[in-house]
Amino acid sequence: MNDSTALDKIMQVGDAFLDCLTVVDSNDAERPCIYANHKFYEQVGYAKDQVLGRNLAFLQGEATDSKAVDYMRLSFSAGEACCIDIANYRSDGSTFMNRLVMLPIKEHDQNFYIGFQNILQGDISDLKQLPLSSNAEISHILNNLLSKLMLSQQVTGTGDIDLSLQTRNFLETFNEINHFCLNIESSQTRAGHNPFASK
């Protein structure tokens, strides 16, 4: 049998992904980061021993909108996906607007979130910290992609599995998710529409 889980595979291929990727353990109430790829460390300037085992809230600071933080907490508590633009800080104190997408993954007794972080261009004072898409919208759009991640693990191992193909499938899925994240229409948020207001 192939005992590799989706989480194992994500950690194995994460450094080949060209954008920031993190994994948070949602079984733990503190929601510590259990994995971050090289691109994440490069972008935020922190070392591995400063990140792993910690809640990524340390990236927040004075410029971070408390309402954005509250929304993220609610999403975590509900086990829902969230997509939000939020001000974060690098290790040198510089700020950036982070388009953050957190996707819950439940596999057997494992519960974790995959996070995709994208640094938006421009001054954070010119950008709004708002949710960009509802859990239902994210789930609908990404359900097939997330299913692909899970199904790629449901194979029996006899030595004839093409692991390079499996890795390519993961990376293609990550890229499709990230493409979705970066291309969410922002006209609604500029107009002040909050898709979460009715929740």
C-alpha positions as CSV (number, residue, x, y, z in Angstrom):
1,M,0.0,0.0,0.0
2,N,1.0,3.6,-0.6
3,D,0.9,5.2,2.8
4,S,1.6,8.7,1.5
5,T,-1.1,11.2,2.3
6,A,-2.0,14.4,0.6
7,L,-0.2,16.4,3.3
8,D,2.9,14.3,2.8
9,K,2.8,15.0,-1.0
10,I,2.2,18.7,-0.5
11,M,5.3,18.9,1.6
12,Q,7.3,16.9,-0.9
13,V,6.4,19.1,-3.9
14,G,5.9,22.5,-2.2
15,D,9.4,23.8,-3.0
16,A,8.8,23.2,-6.7
17,F,5.8,25.5,-6.6
18,L,6.9,29.0,-7.7
19,D,4.5,30.9,-5.4
20,C,4.2,31.1,-1.6
21,L,2.6,28.0,0.0
22,T,2.0,27.2,3.6
23,V,0.2,24.5,5.6
24,V,-1.5,25.1,8.9
25,D,-2.5,22.3,11.3
26,S,-6.2,22.9,12.2
27,N,-6.3,20.0,14.6
28,D,-4.3,22.2,16.9
29,A,-6.3,25.0,18.5
30,E,-3.2,27.3,18.1
31,R,-3.2,26.6,14.3
32,P,0.6,26.4,14.0
33,C,2.3,26.5,10.6
34,I,3.7,23.0,9.9
35,Y,5.1,23.7,6.5
36,A,6.2,26.6,4.3
37,N,7.9,26.5,1.0
38,H,11.1,28.2,0.0
39,K,9.3,31.0,-1.8
40,F,7.4,31.9,1.4
41,Y,10.6,32.3,3.4
42,E,12.1,34.3,0.5
43,Q,9.1,36.7,0.4
44,V,8.7,37.3,4.1
45,G,12.3,37.2,5.2
46,Y,11.9,34.8,8.1
47,A,13.9,31.7,8.7
48,K,12.3,28.2,9.1
49,D,12.8,28.1,12.8
50,Q,11.0,31.5,13.2
51,V,8.0,30.2,11.3
52,L,7.3,26.5,12.0
53,G,5.3,25.7,15.0
54,R,3.9,29.3,15.2
55,N,0.6,30.8,14.3
56,L,1.2,32.9,11.2
57,A,-0.6,35.8,12.9
58,F,2.9,37.1,13.7
59,L,2.9,38.5,10.1
60,Q,0.2,40.9,11.2
61,G,0.8,44.4,12.6
62,E,-0.5,47.9,13.1
63,A,-1.5,48.3,9.5
64,T,-3.5,45.0,9.5
65,D,-7.3,45.7,9.6
66,S,-8.8,44.0,12.7
67,K,-12.0,43.3,10.8
68,A,-10.0,41.3,8.3
69,V,-8.4,39.3,11.2
70,D,-11.8,38.7,12.8
71,Y,-13.1,37.4,9.5
72,M,-10.2,35.0,9.1
73,R,-10.8,33.7,12.7
74,L,-14.5,33.1,11.9
75,S,-13.5,31.2,8.7
76,F,-11.1,29.0,10.6
77,S,-13.6,28.3,13.4
78,A,-16.2,27.3,10.8
79,G,-13.7,25.2,8.9
80,E,-14.4,27.3,5.8
81,A,-12.3,28.5,2.9
82,C,-11.5,32.2,2.8
83,C,-10.0,34.6,0.3
84,I,-9.0,38.0,1.6
85,D,-6.6,40.8,1.0
86,I,-4.8,41.6,4.2
87,A,-1.8,43.8,5.2
88,N,1.2,41.8,6.4
89,Y,4.7,42.5,7.5
90,R,8.1,41.1,6.5
91,S,10.8,40.4,9.0
92,D,12.4,43.8,8.2
93,G,9.2,45.6,9.1
94,S,8.2,46.5,5.6
95,T,4.5,46.0,4.8
96,F,2.8,44.3,1.9
97,M,-0.8,43.6,0.8
98,N,-1.2,39.8,0.9
99,R,-3.9,38.2,-1.2
100,L,-4.4,35.2,1.0
101,V,-6.4,32.1,0.2
102,M,-6.9,29.4,2.9
103,L,-8.4,26.1,1.8
104,P,-9.5,23.5,4.4
105,I,-8.4,19.9,3.7
106,K,-9.9,17.0,5.6
107,E,-8.3,13.6,5.0
108,H,-8.9,10.8,7.5
109,D,-7.9,12.2,10.9
110,Q,-5.9,15.0,9.3
111,N,-7.3,18.5,9.3
112,F,-5.2,21.2,7.8
113,Y,-5.3,24.4,5.7
114,I,-3.3,25.0,2.6
115,G,-2.5,28.7,2.2
116,F,-1.6,30.6,-0.9
117,Q,0.0,34.0,-0.4
118,N,0.4,36.6,-3.2
119,I,2.0,40.0,-2.7
120,L,-0.1,42.6,-4.5
121,Q,1.6,45.5,-6.2
122,G,1.0,49.0,-4.8
123,D,1.0,50.9,-1.5
124,I,-1.1,49.2,1.1
125,S,-2.8,52.5,1.9
126,D,-4.3,52.4,-1.6
127,L,-5.6,48.8,-1.3
128,K,-8.7,47.6,0.6
129,Q,-8.5,44.8,3.2
130,L,-11.7,43.0,2.4
131,P,-13.0,39.4,1.8
132,L,-13.0,38.7,-2.0
133,S,-15.1,35.6,-2.3
134,S,-17.5,33.5,-0.2
135,N,-16.8,30.0,1.1
136,A,-19.5,28.7,-1.2
137,E,-18.0,30.4,-4.3
138,I,-14.5,29.2,-3.5
139,S,-15.7,25.7,-2.8
140,H,-17.7,25.5,-6.0
141,I,-14.8,26.8,-8.1
142,L,-12.1,24.8,-6.4
143,N,-13.9,21.6,-5.5
144,N,-12.7,19.7,-8.6
145,L,-9.1,20.9,-8.0
146,L,-9.1,19.9,-4.4
147,S,-10.7,16.5,-5.3
148,K,-7.8,16.0,-7.7
149,L,-5.4,16.5,-4.8
150,M,-7.1,13.9,-2.7
151,L,-7.8,11.4,-5.4
152,S,-4.1,11.4,-6.5
153,Q,-3.3,9.8,-3.2
154,Q,-5.9,7.0,-3.4
155,V,-3.7,4.5,-5.3
156,T,-2.1,1.3,-4.3
157,G,1.6,1.1,-4.5
158,T,3.2,-1.7,-6.5
159,G,6.2,0.2,-7.7
160,D,4.7,1.1,-11.0
161,I,3.3,4.6,-10.0
162,D,4.7,7.4,-12.0
163,L,5.7,9.7,-9.1
164,S,6.9,12.4,-11.5
165,L,3.4,12.5,-13.1
166,Q,1.8,12.7,-9.6
167,T,4.1,15.6,-8.7
168,R,3.2,17.4,-11.9
169,N,-0.5,16.9,-11.2
170,F,0.0,18.5,-7.8
171,L,1.9,21.5,-9.2
172,E,-0.7,22.0,-12.0
173,T,-3.4,22.0,-9.4
174,F,-1.6,24.5,-7.2
175,N,-1.1,26.7,-10.3
176,E,-4.8,26.5,-11.2
177,I,-5.8,27.4,-7.6
178,N,-3.3,30.3,-7.5
179,H,-4.6,31.6,-10.9
180,F,-8.1,31.6,-9.5
181,C,-6.8,33.5,-6.4
182,L,-5.1,36.2,-8.4
183,N,-7.9,36.8,-10.9
184,I,-10.9,37.2,-8.6
185,E,-12.9,40.1,-9.8
186,S,-12.3,43.0,-7.4
187,S,-14.9,45.4,-8.8
188,Q,-17.4,44.2,-6.1
189,T,-15.1,45.0,-3.3
190,R,-14.2,48.4,-4.8
191,A,-17.9,49.0,-4.8
192,G,-18.1,48.1,-1.1
193,H,-19.9,44.8,-1.6
194,N,-19.1,42.3,1.1
195,P,-20.1,38.8,0.0
196,F,-20.0,37.6,3.6
197,A,-22.5,40.2,5.0
198,S,-25.4,37.8,4.8
199,K,-23.7,35.1,6.8
